[in-house]
């Protein structure tokens, strides 16, 4: 199952995805609509889910309570396999320790962080809201919360990026 959460704090210039910044007030209605869609699709057939991925946008802008509501609908309408991978795409700047613990408690077992680069100038050029320090803090919080499966998205071949700078990011991550 893939769920697209189109909300962002800031729309990065390079992004080509269906995303909206400054529309946080629409998130509760979006979650309600998503739950109705889950119910409609789930009632139409017996479906098994072995992977669930929340992408976006910045899905980590949703609250733990909103994810609890979504997960209740998923569990009520789909056969969720016991070893299902349940992933959240996240901006490292949105991952506070208590929030990460809540994500784990609600059922997520993988976080995919949009790191992009370890270099402050590249992150500014990409218009990212996080620093590399945020990445380290988020990863430590995720491990402490019990996440064993983490992935880190990086962007290669940025304008004027040298191979050495790319390799430095890879080594840090």
Buried (B, 14 or more C-beta within 10 A) or exposed (E): BEBBBBBBBBBBEEBEEEBBBEEEEEBEEBBEEBBEEBBEEBEEEEEEBEEBBBBBBBBBBBEBEBBBBBBEBBBEBBEBEEEBBBBBBBBBBBBEBEBBBBBBEBBBBBBBBBBBBBBEEBBEBBEBBBBBEBBBBBBEBBEEBEBEEBEBEBBEEBEEBEEEBBEBBEEBB
